[in-house]
Amino acid sequence: MFICKYCLEQFEDEKLAYVLMPENRLQHPAADAFAMKFCSRAHLEAFLRNVSHQRQAYVLTRVSGSTRQTLPAAPPLALLNQLGKVS
């Protein structure tokens, strides 16, 4: 079970679509506590637009079943641009 960072609703793990993690927290002993999970691409994009003024780099992972695709660390605005390239 997880709670979508944008809509704050609780979902089963099968509904997990994206995980966003601040790059500077990847090596933290409690890194999982900093992971922001999203139920849909629309909610991820809306969240990224809300924090687009930030310069902090985030690592974005797309989850599809047991497959995970991770994009290189980038600020929110750059991640929004990269999302258009992910199929």
CORZI-V735656 format. One record per backbone hydrogen bond with DSSP energy under -0.5 kcal/mol. CO is the residue of the C=O (numbers start at 1). NH is the residue of the N-H. Records with the same first field share a line. If there is no record, write none. Layout:
CO->NH / NH
This chain:
2->4 / 11
4->8
9->4
11->2
12->15
13->16
17->63
18->38
19->61
20->36
21->59
22->25
23->26
25->28
28->31
30->33
31->34 / 35
32->35
35->37
36->20
37->5
38->17 / 18
40->44
41->45
42->46
43->47
44->48
45->49
46->50
47->51
49->52
51->54
57->23
58->60 / 74
59->21
60->71
61->19
62->69
64->67
67->64
69->62
71->60
74->58
75->79
76->80
77->81
78->82
79->83
80->84
81->84
82->85 / 86
83->86
